[in-house]
Amino acid sequence: MWREPESSGKRVRRTTLIGTIKDYPTRELAQAAVNGLRMRINERRNRQLNHAINISDLIDHYLDTELSLDEMRHSHATRIIYREFLIRWIKPRWGNLNLTDVRTIAVEIWLRELKRRDGKDLANSTKAKIRNVMSVLFNHAIRYEWIERNPITLVRQSAQRRSNPPVLEPDELQRLLAQLDNPFRVMALLDVTTGLRRSELFGLKWKDIDFLNLLIDIKRSIFLGIVGHCKNETSRQSVPLSLNVAADLWLLKETTRYAER
């Protein structure tokens, strides 16, 4: 509940429903949603130079405006991952600081010292993702004219792997496929030959496959059981399909159709 002036100058009381217990199962999540709404209501006031905004308020506003269930700009997977990074890593360390008090070198040192729960160094790729999410957060503040510069722009954080991931040789792949039954064999083969993400594989339907032109239309993804959009525009482009894989898919489709009769 809050009060705001009408065009006549009279202040009126406003109320809104934040969500249900299902939407916000914990007190912390509900409080963040309320705080995000408060930031939206006070957006004009927040632009005043003498008005301090801390990182915690900025995070809550970003969660409320950019990562809400109604916002379709990001895929479901992206919303989950961004929320995890913001709440688990960024908010506990930087939440109480004013936007203007965050320094580039301090962020670099913090990223360098991040550890996993088992005490080992956090992977460089994860640190780079945290850095990128933090940069997105400050760009969000710039967009709302709360600050003028992004201190994360010059933060240096390598995403280079400490070791190269194992790569299957052709004979190893053949042995793996020989151990799998359909539809898992075709899923593995499709993944190897197209490079689709798991969420995109799970979201495929027969109507997405153009057998005549040997193409797959990527139209959706499934992450944690939720059907949503693909990660970005590039992900939604058609993927070429080899003739051999298309034949396996066609055989699987016909076998499935016959079994359902």
DOMI-153243 format. One line per 3 residues: number of its first residue (from 1); their letters; for each residue x, y, z of N, C-alpha, C. Coordinates in pm, 1 decimal, padded with zeros to 6 digits. Each point is the difference from the previous one (the first is absolute). Last residue first. Layout:
<pts>
NUM> a> X/Y/Z/X/Y/Z/X/Y/Z | ...
</pts>
This chain:
<pts>
261> rea> -00028.3/-04722.2/-03227.3/-00126.2/-00045.7/-00062.3/-00065.3/-00109.3/00083.0 | 00434.1/00207.9/00084.4/-00112.9/00068.1/00060.7/-00134.0/-00044.3/-00058.0 | 00427.9/-00153.9/-00162.2/-00020.3/-00052.7/00136.2/-00122.2/00061.3/00064.8
258> yrt> 00138.6/00151.5/-00429.1/-00051.2/-00136.8/-00009.5/-00032.0/-00054.8/00140.3 | 00204.9/00423.5/-00029.6/-00137.1/00006.6/-00052.1/-00062.6/-00139.5/-00006.8 | 00453.1/00030.3/00117.9/-00084.4/00053.4/00107.2/-00145.6/00005.4/-00042.9
255> tek> 00316.9/-00122.1/-00320.2/-00010.2/-00105.2/00101.8/-00091.8/00043.1/00113.2 | 00105.2/00314.8/-00333.5/-00090.6/-00101.4/-00052.5/-00019.5/-00113.9/00099.8 | 00308.7/00340.0/00112.3/-00133.8/00057.2/-00009.9/-00100.4/-00105.2/-00046.0
252> llw> 00457.2/-00114.9/00005.7/-00053.4/00010.2/00135.9/-00142.6/00052.6/-00002.2 | 00227.5/-00010.6/-00406.9/-00027.5/-00136.7/00044.5/-00059.5/00000.6/00140.3 | 00146.3/00409.3/-00173.0/-00118.9/-00045.2/-00072.1/-00039.1/-00141.2/00044.0
249> lda> 00401.5/00177.3/00167.1/-00115.5/00068.6/00057.6/-00129.7/-00045.8/-00066.0 | 00404.2/-00157.4/-00174.8/-00023.9/-00058.5/00132.3/-00121.9/00063.0/00067.0 | 00140.1/00182.9/-00408.4/-00053.6/-00134.9/-00021.4/-00030.6/-00067.4/00132.3
246> avn> 00214.1/00416.7/00008.9/-00139.2/00016.0/-00040.8/-00065.6/-00136.1/-00022.2 | 00458.3/00010.9/00085.0/-00075.6/00027.5/00122.8/-00147.8/00016.9/-00032.2 | 00288.0/-00059.0/-00365.8/-00000.4/-00120.7/00083.3/-00081.9/00019.3/00127.3
243> lsl> 00070.6/00371.8/-00293.2/-00090.7/-00098.6/-00058.8/-00009.2/-00125.1/00086.8 | 00108.9/00473.3/00231.8/00064.4/-00090.8/-00095.1/-00099.6/-00105.5/-00047.3 | -00110.2/00514.3/00157.1/-00009.6/-00138.7/00045.4/00065.1/-00090.3/-00104.3
240> pvs> -00010.0/00565.9/00176.1/00004.6/-00102.9/-00105.1/00007.4/-00141.1/00059.4 | -00244.9/00435.4/00227.4/00125.6/-00075.3/00008.1/-00000.2/-00105.9/-00109.3 | -00255.9/00513.4/00108.8/-00009.5/-00139.4/-00044.0/00138.0/-00064.8/-00000.5
237> qrs> -00109.0/00405.8/00344.9/00024.3/-00022.3/-00141.6/-00009.3/-00148.6/-00033.4 | -00030.0/00215.5/00442.6/-00125.5/-00029.2/-00069.2/00016.9/-00019.9/-00150.6 | 00355.2/00126.3/00307.8/-00044.3/-00135.0/00034.5/-00125.2/-00040.3/-00076.5
234> ten> 00176.0/00441.5/-00032.3/00084.1/-00095.1/-00071.9/-00045.7/-00143.4/00024.0 | -00203.6/00352.0/00241.4/-00045.4/-00004.1/-00138.3/00080.1/-00100.2/-00082.6 | -00016.4/-00107.6/00518.7/00014.8/00124.8/-00074.2/-00045.1/-00020.0/-00144.7
231> kch> -00082.7/-00331.6/00350.8/00086.4/00093.8/00071.0/00010.5/00134.2/-00071.1 | -00449.6/-00282.9/-00066.6/00141.5/-00032.1/-00012.2/00082.6/00113.7/00060.5 | -00496.5/-00079.0/00190.9/00067.9/00043.9/-00120.7/00144.1/-00050.3/-00000.9
228> gvi> -00343.1/-00291.9/00285.7/00021.2/00142.8/-00019.0/00068.1/00030.3/-00131.4 | -00222.7/-00395.3/00380.4/00015.6/00028.8/-00142.5/00012.0/00150.9/-00018.7 | 00122.9/-00328.2/00435.8/-00074.8/00116.9/-00046.0/00029.5/00023.8/-00147.5
225> glf> 00210.0/-00339.6/00289.1/-00139.5/-00034.0/-00025.3/-00085.1/00114.8/-00050.2 | 00476.5/00037.4/00080.0/-00064.3/-00034.6/00127.3/-00150.4/-00021.7/-00018.0 | 00148.5/00171.2/-00426.0/00097.9/00005.8/00109.3/-00073.3/-00019.6/00131.5
222> isr> -00055.6/-00011.0/-00578.2/-00059.7/-00047.1/00125.6/00110.0/-00003.9/00105.0 | -00116.7/00271.5/-00506.6/00091.9/-00074.7/00085.4/-00074.6/-00042.3/00125.2 | -00102.1/00172.0/-00559.2/-00026.4/00004.0/00144.0/00109.9/-00074.4/00073.9
219> kid> -00008.6/00053.4/-00483.5/-00106.0/00093.6/00035.9/-00022.1/00015.1/00149.6 | 00324.8/-00181.0/-00442.1/00010.0/00006.6/00146.2/-00097.3/00107.4/00048.1 | 00041.2/-00323.8/-00456.7/-00038.9/00131.5/00050.7/00000.5/-00004.0/00151.9
216> ill> 00266.1/-00296.6/-00397.4/-00073.0/-00005.0/00126.8/-00029.3/00142.8/00043.1 | 00116.9/-00275.7/-00501.7/00016.3/00110.1/00093.6/-00079.0/-00027.4/00127.9 | 00028.7/-00212.3/-00481.3/00103.8/-00037.8/00097.1/00034.0/00116.7/00093.3
213> nlf> -00350.5/-00040.2/-00352.6/00111.9/00093.6/-00016.9/00114.1/-00024.9/00098.3 | -00385.8/-00285.7/00000.6/00021.2/00026.5/-00141.8/00123.6/00086.1/-00022.7 | -00166.8/-00104.0/00439.2/00073.3/-00110.9/-00060.4/00032.8/00026.7/-00147.2
210> did> -00099.3/00302.1/00440.1/-00030.7/00007.7/-00143.2/00082.7/-00107.7/-00070.8 | -00178.8/00091.1/00531.7/00099.9/-00059.0/-00088.6/-00050.4/00002.9/-00144.6 | -00252.4/00137.6/00391.9/00112.3/00093.1/-00013.4/00103.0/-00049.6/-00101.1
207> kwk> -00392.5/-00247.0/00142.1/-00034.9/00103.1/-00098.1/00111.4/00102.7/-00018.6 | 00029.3/-00350.0/00330.2/00013.6/-00052.3/-00135.7/-00025.8/00106.4/-00105.0 | 00187.4/00170.4/00463.4/-00118.8/-00075.6/-00039.4/00018.6/-00045.5/-00145.0
204> lgf> 00331.6/00199.0/00447.8/-00029.8/-00032.0/-00139.5/-00131.4/-00077.1/-00014.9 | 00241.5/00158.7/00414.0/-00114.9/00074.6/-00050.8/-00038.7/-00033.9/-00142.3 | 00381.8/-00185.6/00239.4/-00120.4/-00040.5/00071.3/-00124.7/00066.5/-00056.7
201> les> 00422.8/00126.9/-00171.4/-00031.6/-00138.5/-00037.2/-00131.1/-00044.4/00063.7 | 00173.2/00414.2/00125.8/-00056.4/00007.1/-00134.7/-00035.9/-00139.2/-00051.7 | 00216.5/00044.0/00416.4/-00134.2/00057.6/00012.1/-00068.8/00007.7/-00136.1
198> rrl> 00452.6/-00141.9/00020.6/-00092.4/-00101.6/00053.0/-00142.3/00053.0/00007.1 | 00312.4/00215.0/-00370.9/-00000.9/-00007.2/00145.8/-00099.2/-00107.0/00044.9 | 00245.4/-00034.9/-00484.3/-00113.3/00059.4/00071.5/00020.6/-00009.9/00150.6
195> gtt> 00281.4/-00150.9/-00398.1/00045.5/00088.7/00106.1/-00113.1/00068.3/00075.8 | 00026.8/-00339.2/-00390.5/-00057.8/00134.9/-00012.3/00051.4/00098.0/00104.9 | 00127.6/-00476.1/-00035.5/00007.3/00051.4/-00137.3/-00053.1/00141.4/-00016.1
192> vdl> -00003.8/-00241.3/00424.0/00137.3/-00001.6/-00051.2/00009.9/00069.1/-00135.5 | -00428.2/-00061.2/00196.5/00077.9/00097.9/00075.7/00142.1/00011.0/-00055.2 | -00286.4/-00329.3/-00174.6/-00045.1/00132.8/-00041.6/00081.8/00109.0/00069.3
189> lam> 00069.2/-00445.9/00129.0/00050.4/00020.8/-00135.9/-00036.1/00139.6/-00050.1 | -00174.8/-00134.8/00413.7/00145.2/00017.1/00009.4/00060.1/00029.7/-00137.0 | -00458.2/-00098.8/00012.7/00025.2/00126.9/00068.4/00149.5/00027.8/00008.8
186> vrf> -00141.1/-00414.8/-00168.8/-00020.5/00105.9/-00097.7/00024.2/00137.1/00062.8 | 00024.4/-00372.3/00284.2/00106.5/-00008.4/-00099.1/-00012.5/00113.6/-00100.7 | -00338.5/-00056.9/00323.7/00120.0/00062.5/00055.4/00117.4/-00004.5/-00098.7
183> pnd> -00471.9/-00182.7/-00028.8/00038.5/00119.4/-00076.9/00132.3/00063.0/00044.6 | 00052.8/-00448.2/-00062.0/-00082.6/00114.6/-00038.3/-00106.8/00025.2/00105.4 | 00465.4/-00226.7/00147.3/-00121.0/-00034.3/-00074.6/-00072.7/00129.0/-00036.8
180> lqa> 00550.0/-00112.7/00114.7/-00124.2/00073.9/00024.8/-00113.5/-00053.5/-00085.9 | 00471.6/-00136.1/-00010.4/-00052.3/-00036.2/00131.5/-00136.1/00063.4/00028.3 | 00258.6/00087.4/-00397.5/-00038.4/-00141.3/-00003.1/-00061.1/-00045.2/00132.1
177> llr> 00184.2/00436.1/-00051.3/-00129.0/-00011.3/-00067.1/-00049.6/-00143.6/-00002.8 | 00432.3/00079.1/00173.5/-00101.7/00059.8/00085.5/-00138.5/-00016.8/-00060.9 | 00372.1/-00133.4/-00250.4/-00023.8/-00094.0/00110.0/-00107.9/00053.2/00094.5
174> qle> 00140.3/00278.9/-00352.1/-00069.9/-00116.6/-00054.2/-00032.8/-00099.4/00110.1 | 00265.8/00369.5/00110.3/-00138.1/00040.0/-00022.9/-00083.1/-00116.8/-00053.4 | 00458.8/-00059.8/00047.7/-00061.9/00006.9/00132.3/-00147.1/00038.2/-00012.4
171> dpe> 00262.7/00000.7/-00387.8/-00025.3/-00137.5/00042.2/-00064.1/-00004.7/00138.4 | 00123.4/00429.5/-00180.7/-00107.8/-00065.2/-00075.8/-00030.8/-00142.2/00045.1 | 00199.5/00321.6/00371.4/00047.1/-00036.6/-00132.9/-00113.6/-00072.0/-00073.3
168> lvp> -00056.8/00364.8/00411.7/-00012.9/-00137.6/-00045.9/00055.8/-00015.3/-00141.1 | 00146.9/00350.4/00399.3/-00069.7/-00004.4/-00128.4/-00002.5/-00144.0/-00049.0 | 00075.7/00306.9/00497.2/00024.3/-00119.3/-00083.4/-00086.0/00003.5/-00126.0
165> pns> 00160.9/00464.6/00230.2/-00096.6/-00108.2/00024.2/00031.4/-00119.6/-00090.0 | 00375.3/00352.4/00188.3/-00086.2/-00024.8/-00114.5/-00096.0/-00114.7/00030.1 | 00201.9/00348.4/00373.8/00034.8/-00123.6/-00071.1/-00099.0/-00020.8/-00113.2
162> rrq> -00016.0/00395.5/00247.9/00125.9/-00046.2/00058.2/00047.2/-00129.0/-00066.2 | -00304.3/00391.6/-00248.2/-00007.0/-00122.5/00079.8/00137.4/-00033.8/00056.8 | -00179.8/00506.3/-00123.2/00077.2/-00113.1/-00050.7/-00008.1/-00119.6/00094.2
159> asq> -00180.0/00468.2/00014.2/-00091.9/-00114.3/-00000.9/00070.6/-00126.9/-00046.7 | 00160.4/00499.8/00255.6/00013.7/-00098.2/-00107.1/-00104.3/-00110.2/00015.0 | 00011.5/00525.5/00159.7/-00023.3/-00135.1/00051.4/00002.4/-00097.3/-00116.5
156> rvl> 00039.3/00565.7/00149.4/00062.7/-00105.9/-00078.0/-00023.6/-00134.8/00066.8 | -00252.3/00511.8/-00013.6/00038.4/-00113.6/00084.5/00054.2/-00111.5/-00088.2 | -00193.2/00431.8/-00143.5/00144.7/-00021.0/-00005.0/00047.6/-00112.5/00091.5
153> tip> -00467.7/00120.7/-00029.2/00047.0/-00004.4/-00138.7/00148.3/-00035.0/-00009.2 | -00272.5/00084.6/00401.5/00036.6/-00138.5/-00031.8/00058.4/-00010.1/-00140.7 | -00186.5/00405.3/00208.1/00134.4/-00031.5/00050.1/00047.3/-00140.7/-00035.6
150> nre> -00343.5/00365.3/-00237.3/-00000.8/-00139.1/00044.9/00140.5/-00037.4/00046.7 | -00288.8/00500.3/-00029.3/00104.8/-00087.0/-00051.8/-00009.2/-00139.4/00062.0 | -00312.8/00359.1/00099.3/00044.4/00039.5/-00133.8/00105.5/-00092.3/-00058.4
147> iwe> -00454.9/-00052.1/00355.9/00143.5/00025.7/-00001.8/00039.9/00031.0/-00143.7 | -00448.7/-00043.7/00083.8/00036.2/00008.2/00140.8/00149.5/00020.2/00018.6 | -00315.2/-00068.1/-00404.9/00060.7/00129.9/00030.2/00028.9/00018.4/00148.2
144> yri> -00164.1/-00392.0/-00259.4/-00099.6/00073.5/00078.1/00054.1/00133.9/00050.3 | 00281.6/-00285.5/-00250.8/-00121.1/00013.1/-00082.6/-00108.0/00079.8/00072.5 | 00394.8/-00119.2/00228.7/00024.9/00108.7/-00095.3/-00124.5/00025.4/-00084.0
141> ahn> -00007.7/-00366.2/00293.2/-00006.3/00126.3/00075.3/00022.9/00120.0/-00091.4 | 00048.9/-00426.4/-00186.8/-00140.7/00020.5/00034.7/-00016.4/00131.9/00075.6 | 00429.3/-00149.6/-00090.3/-00060.4/00056.8/-00121.9/-00148.7/00026.0/00021.2
138> flv> 00228.9/-00221.5/00340.8/00033.7/00142.3/-00002.5/-00051.0/00068.3/-00126.8 | -00066.5/-00466.0/00038.3/-00070.2/00066.8/00109.7/00027.7/00150.5/-00001.2 | 00235.1/-00281.8/-00294.1/-00139.0/00017.0/-00044.9/-00080.0/00077.0/00105.3
135> smv> 00431.7/-00127.3/00118.1/00004.2/00108.4/-00098.8/-00139.7/00029.5/-00053.5 | 00051.1/-00365.1/00285.4/00018.1/00123.1/00075.8/00004.9/00120.6/-00093.2 | -00012.6/-00424.1/-00190.6/-00130.7/00029.5/00060.2/00008.2/00130.4/00079.4
132> nri> 00400.6/-00160.9/-00182.5/-00089.5/00046.6/-00105.7/-00138.2/00035.6/00054.6 | 00322.3/-00191.6/00293.3/00042.7/00133.0/-00042.2/-00095.7/00057.7/-00104.4 | -00064.2/-00442.0/00126.8/-00037.7/00088.6/00110.7/00036.1/00144.3/-00035.1
129> kak> 00141.1/-00327.3/-00297.9/-00145.2/00016.1/-00007.7/-00050.2/00092.9/00110.8 | 00454.3/-00119.4/-00001.7/-00028.4/00089.0/-00111.8/-00149.7/00024.3/-00014.4 | 00145.4/-00311.0/00320.0/00035.8/00136.0/00041.1/-00031.8/00100.5/-00110.5
126> tsn> -00052.2/-00451.1/-00101.1/-00105.1/00044.1/00091.7/00027.4/00141.7/00048.8 | 00323.9/-00206.3/-00269.8/-00120.3/00024.9/-00080.2/-00114.5/00049.7/00087.3 | 00407.6/-00135.2/00204.2/00011.3/00129.2/-00069.2/-00124.7/00033.1/-00080.0
123> ald> -00036.0/-00315.1/00435.8/00046.4/-00008.0/-00138.3/00003.2/00138.2/-00064.0 | 00070.5/-00058.4/00529.4/-00110.7/-00001.8/-00094.3/00056.0/00000.8/-00142.6 | 00276.9/-00206.9/00418.5/-00024.0/00122.1/-00076.2/-00118.6/-00017.7/-00094.6
120> kgd> 00002.0/-00296.0/00445.3/00081.2/00014.2/-00120.3/-00035.5/00129.4/-00072.9 | -00230.5/-00169.4/00397.2/00122.8/00072.4/00026.6/00090.4/00017.8/-00120.5 | -00456.8/-00194.9/00038.7/00101.0/-00093.4/00047.9/00135.2/00065.8/00023.5
117> rrk> -00374.4/00242.2/-00176.8/-00034.7/-00043.9/00134.8/00104.1/-00095.7/00057.5 | 00183.3/00341.8/-00357.2/-00115.5/-00088.6/00002.1/-00028.1/-00042.1/00143.2 | 00245.7/00476.7/-00117.3/00020.0/-00142.8/00019.9/-00132.3/-00075.3/-00013.6
114> ler> 00273.4/00515.8/-00120.9/-00122.4/-00079.0/00016.9/00030.0/-00149.2/00005.8 | 00307.7/00393.1/-00073.1/00000.4/-00075.7/00125.1/-00122.4/-00087.7/00020.4 | 00073.7/00296.6/-00382.5/00119.2/-00084.5/00007.2/-00005.1/-00091.9/00121.9
111> lwi> -00333.2/00332.7/-00059.8/-00017.7/-00110.8/-00093.2/00116.1/-00098.5/00009.9 | 00034.7/00396.5/00251.4/-00107.6/-00087.0/00050.9/-00020.7/-00120.7/-00089.3 | 00297.5/00335.6/-00142.4/00057.0/-00074.5/00112.8/-00102.9/-00098.0/00055.8
108> eva> -00147.1/00293.6/-00338.8/00099.1/-00094.4/-00052.4/00056.0/-00088.3/00111.0 | -00283.7/00354.8/00120.1/-00075.7/-00109.7/-00060.1/00095.3/-00104.9/-00056.3 | 00189.0/00390.7/00169.6/-00059.0/-00077.1/00110.1/-00079.1/-00119.3/-00052.7
105> itr> 00176.9/00312.3/-00307.4/00104.6/-00086.3/00054.8/-00054.0/-00085.2/00113.8 | -00298.6/00322.8/-00195.7/00042.5/-00103.1/-00095.3/00099.7/-00097.7/00060.8 | -00365.0/00257.8/00307.2/00122.4/00030.8/-00071.5/00047.0/-00118.5/-00084.1
102> vdt> -00462.8/00234.5/00272.1/00059.5/-00122.3/-00054.9/00118.5/00038.2/-00087.1 | -00309.0/00312.3/00217.7/00113.5/-00042.6/00082.8/00069.0/-00125.6/-00051.6 | -00411.5/00225.9/-00166.9/00118.7/00079.0/-00034.8/00124.1/-00043.1/00077.4
99> lnl> -00434.5/-00200.1/00075.9/00040.3/-00023.1/-00138.9/00131.7/00069.0/-00033.5 | -00076.8/-00138.7/00507.5/-00063.5/00092.1/-00093.4/00050.6/-00026.4/-00141.0 | -00007.8/-00394.6/00377.1/00075.5/00112.8/-00053.4/-00087.2/00086.6/-00090.2
96> ngw> -00122.3/-00425.7/00217.6/-00011.4/00116.5/00088.1/00073.7/00123.2/-00052.0 | -00001.6/-00436.3/-00239.2/-00135.0/00050.4/00020.7/-00010.4/00127.8/00079.7 | 00382.5/-00307.6/-00148.6/-00008.8/00139.1/-00042.8/-00132.3/00066.8/00034.9
93> rpk> 00119.0/-00468.0/00117.8/00126.2/00076.2/00009.5/-00020.7/00149.0/-00024.1 | -00371.4/-00316.2/-00025.7/00062.3/-00008.0/00132.9/00124.9/00086.6/00014.5 | -00228.6/-00019.0/-00433.4/-00072.0/00070.7/00106.1/00067.6/-00010.8/00137.3
90> iwr> 00175.4/-00237.4/-00391.4/00016.1/00145.3/-00004.9/-00064.9/00070.1/00119.5 | -00012.3/-00493.2/-00049.6/00134.7/00054.5/-00003.3/00004.6/00151.0/00016.9 | -00417.7/-00266.7/00013.1/00102.2/-00079.8/00069.1/00134.8/00069.6/00009.8
87> ilf> -00378.6/00202.9/-00228.1/-00034.8/-00024.6/00140.3/00111.2/-00072.5/00075.1 | 00050.3/00099.4/-00470.4/-00028.7/00124.2/00072.4/-00020.1/-00024.4/00148.9 | 00061.5/-00370.3/-00296.3/00122.3/00078.0/00015.0/-00023.6/00125.3/00083.5
84> ery> -00376.0/-00265.1/-00104.1/00092.5/-00072.2/00086.9/00127.6/00079.9/00023.4 | -00314.6/00163.6/-00310.1/-00050.8/00014.3/00136.9/00094.3/-00067.7/00100.0 | 00093.3/-00052.2/-00458.7/00025.1/00137.7/00043.4/-00044.4/00019.6/00144.2
81> iir> -00100.7/-00415.5/-00193.4/00144.0/00015.1/00020.9/00033.8/00141.3/00047.8 | -00451.2/-00099.6/-00116.4/00040.6/-00079.6/00115.9/00146.9/00024.9/00033.4 | -00175.2/00199.4/-00390.3/-00057.3/00062.1/00119.8/00044.0/-00074.0/00126.3
78> tah> 00122.4/-00182.8/-00417.0/00074.7/00122.2/00028.7/-00051.9/00067.9/00125.3 | -00234.3/-00377.4/-00160.4/00131.2/-00038.6/00052.7/00081.2/00123.1/00038.3 | -00414.0/00062.8/-00218.1/-00019.7/-00045.1/00138.2/00133.7/-00035.7/00064.1
75> shr> 00026.5/00361.9/-00385.5/-00050.1/-00136.5/00011.0/-00014.7/-00037.5/00146.6 | -00046.2/00518.6/-00150.6/00099.4/-00104.3/00023.6/-00066.6/-00137.2/00002.5 | -00266.1/00378.3/-00084.7/00123.5/00039.9/-00067.2/00107.0/-00108.9/00010.7
72> med> -00469.7/00036.6/00180.2/00038.9/-00103.9/-00095.3/00129.1/00033.8/-00073.6 | -00298.7/00110.3/00483.8/00096.9/00056.6/-00093.7/00054.9/-00110.1/-00090.3 | -00301.7/-00077.3/00368.8/-00071.7/00062.4/-00111.1/00094.0/00055.9/-00106.7
69> lsl> 00150.7/-00197.2/00413.8/-00060.7/-00104.9/-00081.2/-00071.0/00057.1/-00122.4 | 00417.6/00272.6/00203.4/-00130.0/-00046.2/00048.0/-00056.4/-00104.8/-00094.7 | 00423.0/00272.8/-00018.8/00000.8/-00145.3/00020.3/-00131.3/-00054.3/00054.7
66> etd> 00085.0/00475.7/-00097.3/00063.1/-00072.0/-00110.8/-00008.9/-00152.2/00012.1 | -00189.2/00320.8/00329.4/-00032.1/00054.1/-00132.4/00051.2/-00085.8/-00115.1 | 00065.1/-00110.0/00473.9/-00142.2/00030.7/-00016.2/-00033.6/00041.2/-00143.4
63> lyh> 00451.8/-00087.8/00135.1/-00078.3/-00123.1/00009.9/-00146.0/00025.6/-00032.8 | 00280.3/00373.1/00030.0/00030.6/-00078.3/-00120.5/-00078.5/-00130.8/-00000.9 | -00028.0/00270.0/00382.8/-00067.8/00065.3/-00111.6/00022.3/-00077.9/-00129.2
60> dil> 00228.4/-00141.8/00382.4/-00143.5/-00026.2/00014.8/-00079.5/00062.7/-00114.5 | 00461.6/00088.7/00018.2/-00024.4/-00141.1/-00031.0/-00148.6/-00030.6/00007.3 | 00138.9/00426.8/00136.2/00013.0/-00014.6/-00145.1/-00029.5/-00143.4/-00042.4
57> dsi> 00017.6/00096.3/00458.5/-00120.4/00057.5/-00060.0/00002.7/-00016.3/-00152.2 | 00383.2/-00133.4/00231.8/-00111.4/-00089.1/00035.0/-00130.3/00049.5/-00062.1 | 00393.0/00264.7/-00028.7/-00000.3/-00111.5/-00095.3/-00116.3/-00093.8/00025.8
54> nia> -00061.4/00512.1/00149.4/00098.9/-00104.7/00021.3/-00019.8/-00115.8/-00097.4 | -00091.7/00557.7/00009.6/-00059.9/-00129.0/-00034.3/00105.6/-00106.6/00022.9 | -00108.6/00563.1/00129.9/00086.7/-00117.8/00000.0/-00079.7/-00126.0/-00032.3
51> hnl> -00053.5/00548.6/-00117.3/-00072.7/-00116.2/00052.9/00085.6/-00125.7/-00014.5 | 00097.0/00456.6/-00160.2/00028.5/-00014.8/00142.3/-00071.0/-00119.9/00062.4 | -00054.9/00125.1/-00465.4/00142.3/-00024.6/00024.0/00031.0/-00025.8/00146.7
48> qrn> -00466.0/-00126.8/-00251.8/00058.3/00117.3/00064.5/00143.9/-00032.0/00043.1 | -00310.2/-00320.4/-00190.5/00087.0/00068.3/-00094.7/00065.7/00124.3/00060.1 | -00330.2/-00277.6/00224.3/00131.1/-00063.3/-00000.4/00097.3/00068.2/-00096.2
45> rre> -00461.0/00127.7/00031.5/00076.8/00048.0/00115.8/00141.5/-00056.8/-00001.6 | -00300.9/-00154.0/-00324.9/00031.1/00141.3/-00024.5/00084.7/00056.7/00112.7 | -00156.8/-00447.6/00042.2/00100.5/00014.3/-00105.7/00038.2/00145.4/-00024.6
42> nir> -00304.0/-00253.8/00332.4/00085.3/00115.8/00028.3/00104.4/00026.3/-00107.5 | -00308.8/-00369.0/-00023.8/-00086.0/00112.4/00037.8/00082.5/00127.4/00014.5 | 00227.6/-00406.4/-00077.2/-00071.4/00043.8/-00120.5/-00084.9/00123.4/00028.7
39> mrl> 00223.3/-00208.3/00358.4/00095.5/00068.4/-00086.9/-00068.6/00051.0/-00126.7 | -00251.9/-00261.6/00295.2/00027.7/00130.8/00060.5/00096.9/00080.7/-00087.0 | -00086.8/-00447.2/-00119.5/-00114.4/00086.0/-00030.3/00022.4/00140.6/00055.8
36> gnv> 00318.9/-00321.5/00108.1/00007.8/00030.7/-00141.9/-00113.5/00090.7/-00044.1 | -00001.4/-00166.4/00437.1/00101.5/00103.9/-00015.5/00016.7/00039.6/-00145.8 | -00288.1/-00354.9/00101.9/-00056.8/00125.1/00051.9/00098.3/00114.7/-00019.8
33> aaq> 00151.7/-00428.7/-00107.9/-00102.1/00042.0/-00096.0/-00062.8/00132.6/00042.5 | 00305.2/-00203.5/00292.7/00070.7/00050.7/-00118.1/-00099.4/00050.6/-00104.3 | -00169.4/-00213.7/00379.8/00051.8/00131.9/00035.3/00073.7/00062.9/-00117.1
30> ale> -00154.3/-00441.7/-00045.1/-00113.5/00092.4/00002.9/00047.0/00142.2/00030.6 | 00317.9/-00345.0/00016.9/-00041.8/00024.2/-00137.7/-00115.9/00099.1/-00006.5 | 00148.5/-00135.1/00427.5/00104.7/00076.6/-00066.9/-00038.7/00033.9/-00143.0
27> rtp> -00272.6/-00286.3/00264.5/-00015.2/00139.7/00039.4/00100.9/00089.1/-00072.8 | -00156.0/-00454.8/-00238.9/00072.0/00040.3/00119.8/-00022.5/00148.6/00027.8 | -00201.7/-00228.0/-00381.2/-00014.1/-00096.5/00110.6/00072.7/00039.9/00128.0
24> ydk> -00215.0/00220.5/-00452.5/00104.2/00041.3/00093.3/-00008.2/-00086.6/00125.7 | -00285.9/-00099.7/-00364.2/00095.5/00085.2/-00070.7/00119.2/00036.0/00087.9 | -00353.8/-00246.3/00188.7/00065.4/-00083.2/-00100.6/00104.4/00080.5/-00076.6
21> itg> -00277.9/00217.8/00305.8/00102.7/-00077.0/00071.5/00074.9/-00090.6/-00097.0 | -00209.8/00420.3/-00236.3/-00050.4/-00099.8/00093.0/00116.4/-00068.5/00072.7 | -00026.2/00526.1/-00205.8/00001.1/-00138.7/-00046.1/-00056.2/-00091.5/00107.7
18> ilt> -00015.2/00501.6/-00024.9/00136.1/-00037.4/-00038.4/00002.9/-00138.7/-00060.6 | -00398.3/00380.9/00018.1/00030.5/-00135.2/00044.8/00137.5/-00038.8/-00052.8 | -00199.0/00512.2/00128.2/00022.4/-00097.5/-00106.8/00032.9/-00135.1/00061.7
15> trr> -00190.2/00561.0/00097.8/00034.5/-00133.8/00049.1/00021.6/-00091.8/-00120.1 | -00044.7/00571.4/00153.9/00005.5/-00106.7/-00099.2/00035.0/-00131.3/00068.9 | -00204.4/00537.0/00120.8/00061.5/-00125.0/00044.5/-00008.6/-00104.9/-00110.4
12> vrk> 00035.2/00557.1/-00051.9/-00093.8/-00111.0/00014.0/00075.8/-00126.4/00039.6 | 00037.9/00582.5/-00029.9/00070.2/-00125.7/00022.1/-00103.1/-00110.4/00026.9 | -00036.0/00480.1/-00296.9/-00047.9/-00074.4/00115.4/00073.8/-00132.6/00011.5
9> gss> 00049.9/00311.9/-00366.1/00084.0/00030.3/00115.2/-00042.5/-00073.5/00125.3 | -00171.1/-00029.0/-00464.3/-00058.2/00113.1/00073.0/00086.7/00041.6/00118.3 | 00104.4/-00382.1/-00266.8/00022.9/00121.0/-00079.4/-00053.0/00124.6/00070.5
6> epe> 00122.7/-00386.1/00333.8/-00069.5/-00001.2/-00127.8/00031.0/00129.3/-00074.6 | 00317.1/-00258.1/00389.8/-00086.7/00112.7/-00041.2/-00067.6/-00027.0/-00134.1 | 00134.0/-00380.5/00380.8/00062.7/00076.1/-00105.8/-00095.8/00108.9/-00046.4
3> rwm> 00106.2/-00424.9/00405.7/-00077.0/00116.4/-00044.2/00077.5/00073.7/-00108.6 | -00030.5/-00548.1/00191.6/00075.3/00123.9/-00004.1/-00093.1/00112.0/-00046.2 | 00048.0/-00577.1/00133.7/-00084.6/00118.3/00000.0/00088.8/00124.1/00000.0
</pts>
